Amino acid sequence: MNHPYELQQEIEKIDSAFIALMQTRLNWCVETERYETAARLRDLITYETTDDEEFKQQYYFELVKKYEPEFYEVLVNKKSKKNGKV
Protein backbone atom coordinates (compact mmCIF):
# COMPACT_ATOMS: atom_id res chain seq x y z
CA MET A 1 0.00 0.00 0.00
CA ASN A 2 1.28 3.46 -0.86
CA HIS A 3 2.02 5.97 1.83
CA PRO A 4 -0.56 8.80 2.02
CA TYR A 5 2.16 11.32 1.12
CA GLU A 6 2.94 9.37 -2.06
CA LEU A 7 -0.75 9.23 -2.94
CA GLN A 8 -1.05 13.00 -2.45
CA GLN A 9 1.91 13.55 -4.76
CA GLU A 10 0.31 11.35 -7.39
CA ILE A 11 -2.97 13.26 -7.11
CA GLU A 12 -1.12 16.55 -7.53
CA LYS A 13 0.62 15.21 -10.66
CA ILE A 14 -2.73 14.16 -12.12
CA ASP A 15 -4.28 17.55 -11.29
CA SER A 16 -1.37 19.36 -12.95
CA ALA A 17 -1.65 17.19 -16.04
CA PHE A 18 -5.40 17.80 -16.18
CA ILE A 19 -4.93 21.58 -15.97
CA ALA A 20 -2.18 21.48 -18.60
CA LEU A 21 -4.44 19.46 -20.92
CA MET A 22 -7.30 21.91 -20.48
CA GLN A 23 -4.93 24.82 -21.15
CA THR A 24 -3.71 23.16 -24.34
CA ARG A 25 -7.28 22.56 -25.43
CA LEU A 26 -8.18 26.17 -24.57
CA ASN A 27 -5.34 27.45 -26.77
CA TRP A 28 -6.51 25.21 -29.62
CA CYS A 29 -10.08 26.50 -29.24
CA VAL A 30 -8.90 30.09 -29.50
CA GLU A 31 -6.71 29.32 -32.52
CA THR A 32 -9.62 27.64 -34.29
CA GLU A 33 -12.10 30.35 -33.22
CA ARG A 34 -14.19 28.13 -30.98
CA TYR A 35 -14.69 30.94 -28.52
CA GLU A 36 -17.68 29.57 -26.59
CA THR A 37 -15.81 26.36 -25.79
CA ALA A 38 -12.71 28.40 -24.97
CA ALA A 39 -14.72 30.47 -22.49
CA ARG A 40 -16.05 27.35 -20.81
CA LEU A 41 -12.56 25.91 -20.52
CA ARG A 42 -11.25 29.20 -19.16
CA ASP A 43 -13.96 29.16 -16.49
CA LEU A 44 -13.27 25.52 -15.63
CA ILE A 45 -9.53 26.18 -15.34
CA THR A 46 -10.24 29.11 -13.01
CA TYR A 47 -12.51 26.91 -10.90
CA GLU A 48 -10.09 23.98 -10.75
CA THR A 49 -7.08 26.13 -9.84
CA THR A 50 -8.78 28.10 -7.07
CA ASP A 51 -7.74 27.22 -3.53
CA ASP A 52 -10.08 29.61 -1.69
CA GLU A 53 -13.04 27.35 -0.87
CA GLU A 54 -15.46 30.21 -0.23
CA PHE A 55 -14.66 31.84 -3.59
CA LYS A 56 -14.78 28.44 -5.27
CA GLN A 57 -18.28 27.76 -3.98
CA GLN A 58 -19.49 31.20 -5.08
CA TYR A 59 -17.81 30.79 -8.48
CA TYR A 60 -19.46 27.38 -8.89
CA PHE A 61 -22.91 28.95 -8.48
CA GLU A 62 -21.99 31.68 -10.98
CA LEU A 63 -20.90 29.07 -13.52
CA VAL A 64 -24.03 26.99 -13.03
CA LYS A 65 -26.17 30.11 -13.43
CA LYS A 66 -24.30 31.05 -16.59
CA TYR A 67 -24.17 27.65 -18.31
CA GLU A 68 -27.06 25.67 -16.78
CA PRO A 69 -29.79 28.12 -15.71
CA GLU A 70 -32.39 25.37 -15.18
CA PHE A 71 -30.10 23.51 -12.78
CA TYR A 72 -29.25 26.80 -11.07
CA GLU A 73 -32.95 27.27 -10.26
CA VAL A 74 -33.03 23.77 -8.73
CA LEU A 75 -29.99 24.63 -6.58
CA VAL A 76 -31.48 27.96 -5.48
CA ASN A 77 -34.77 26.28 -4.54
CA LYS A 78 -32.95 23.54 -2.67
CA LYS A 79 -30.81 26.09 -0.82
CA SER A 80 -33.89 28.15 0.06
CA LYS A 81 -35.67 25.11 1.48
CA LYS A 82 -32.57 24.18 3.46
CA ASN A 83 -32.39 27.67 4.97
CA GLY A 84 -36.14 27.63 5.73
CA LYS A 85 -37.01 30.16 3.03
CA VAL A 86 -39.80 28.86 0.84
Sine and cosine of phi, psi and omega as CSV:
sin_phi,cos_phi,sin_psi,cos_psi,sin_omega,cos_omega
0.00,0.00,0.67,-0.74,0.02,-1.00
-0.96,0.28,0.52,-0.85,0.07,-1.00
-0.94,0.34,0.58,-0.81,-0.01,-1.00
-0.81,0.59,-0.58,0.82,0.02,-1.00
-0.89,0.45,-0.66,0.75,0.03,-1.00
-0.91,0.42,-0.64,0.77,0.04,-1.00
-0.90,0.45,-0.67,0.75,0.02,-1.00
-0.89,0.46,-0.65,0.76,0.04,-1.00
-0.89,0.46,-0.66,0.75,0.02,-1.00
-0.90,0.43,-0.66,0.75,0.04,-1.00
-0.88,0.47,-0.68,0.74,0.02,-1.00
-0.90,0.44,-0.61,0.80,0.06,-1.00
-0.90,0.44,-0.69,0.73,0.00,-1.00
-0.90,0.43,-0.71,0.71,0.04,-1.00
-0.85,0.52,-0.70,0.72,0.00,-1.00
-0.89,0.45,-0.66,0.75,0.02,-1.00
-0.91,0.41,-0.63,0.77,0.03,-1.00
-0.89,0.46,-0.72,0.70,0.01,-1.00
-0.90,0.43,-0.68,0.73,0.01,-1.00
-0.89,0.46,-0.65,0.76,0.04,-1.00
-0.90,0.44,-0.70,0.72,0.03,-1.00
-0.90,0.44,-0.63,0.78,0.02,-1.00
-0.90,0.43,-0.67,0.74,0.05,-1.00
-0.88,0.47,-0.70,0.72,0.01,-1.00
-0.91,0.41,-0.63,0.78,0.06,-1.00
-0.86,0.51,-0.74,0.68,0.02,-1.00
-0.86,0.51,-0.68,0.73,0.03,-1.00
-0.89,0.47,-0.67,0.74,0.00,-1.00
-0.88,0.47,-0.65,0.76,0.03,-1.00
-0.92,0.40,-0.71,0.70,-0.01,-1.00
-0.87,0.49,-0.56,0.83,-0.04,-1.00
-0.99,-0.17,0.23,0.97,0.09,-1.00
0.87,0.49,0.62,0.79,0.12,-0.99
-0.98,-0.18,0.95,0.31,-0.20,-0.98
-0.95,0.32,-0.54,0.84,0.02,-1.00
-0.92,0.40,-0.69,0.72,0.05,-1.00
-0.91,0.41,-0.63,0.77,0.04,-1.00
-0.87,0.49,-0.66,0.75,0.01,-1.00
-0.90,0.43,-0.65,0.76,0.03,-1.00
-0.90,0.44,-0.68,0.73,0.04,-1.00
-0.90,0.43,-0.67,0.74,0.05,-1.00
-0.84,0.55,-0.72,0.69,0.01,-1.00
-0.90,0.44,-0.66,0.75,0.01,-1.00
-0.91,0.41,-0.65,0.76,0.04,-1.00
-0.89,0.46,-0.69,0.72,0.04,-1.00
-0.86,0.51,-0.72,0.69,0.00,-1.00
-0.88,0.47,-0.74,0.67,-0.08,-1.00
-0.94,0.34,-0.39,0.92,-0.04,-1.00
-0.98,-0.20,0.11,0.99,0.01,-1.00
-1.00,0.03,0.77,-0.64,0.01,-1.00
-0.99,-0.12,-0.40,0.92,-0.02,-1.00
-0.96,0.29,0.96,-0.29,-0.12,-0.99
-0.90,0.44,-0.59,0.81,0.02,-1.00
-0.91,0.41,-0.72,0.69,0.04,-1.00
-0.89,0.45,-0.65,0.76,-0.03,-1.00
-0.87,0.49,-0.68,0.73,0.01,-1.00
-0.91,0.42,-0.69,0.72,0.03,-1.00
-0.90,0.44,-0.68,0.74,0.00,-1.00
-0.90,0.44,-0.61,0.79,0.05,-1.00
-0.85,0.53,-0.73,0.68,0.00,-1.00
-0.90,0.43,-0.60,0.80,0.05,-1.00
-0.90,0.44,-0.68,0.74,0.01,-1.00
-0.92,0.40,-0.67,0.74,0.03,-1.00
-0.89,0.46,-0.68,0.73,0.02,-1.00
-0.88,0.47,-0.64,0.77,-0.04,-1.00
-0.95,0.32,-0.71,0.70,-0.15,-0.99
-0.98,-0.20,-0.40,0.91,-0.03,-1.00
-0.68,-0.73,0.93,0.36,-0.10,-0.99
-0.86,0.51,-0.54,0.84,0.01,-1.00
-0.92,0.40,-0.68,0.73,0.03,-1.00
-0.93,0.38,-0.57,0.82,0.05,-1.00
-0.86,0.51,-0.68,0.73,0.02,-1.00
-0.88,0.47,-0.63,0.77,0.05,-1.00
-0.88,0.47,-0.70,0.71,0.01,-1.00
-0.89,0.45,-0.68,0.73,-0.01,-1.00
-0.89,0.45,-0.69,0.72,0.02,-1.00
-0.90,0.44,-0.66,0.75,0.02,-1.00
-0.90,0.43,-0.68,0.73,0.01,-1.00
-0.91,0.42,-0.63,0.78,0.03,-1.00
-0.90,0.44,-0.69,0.73,0.04,-1.00
-0.89,0.45,-0.64,0.77,-0.01,-1.00
-0.90,0.43,-0.60,0.80,-0.01,-1.00
-1.00,0.04,0.06,1.00,0.04,-1.00
0.99,0.16,0.28,0.96,0.01,-1.00
-0.95,-0.32,0.96,-0.27,0.01,-1.00
-0.90,-0.43,0.00,0.00,0.00,0.00
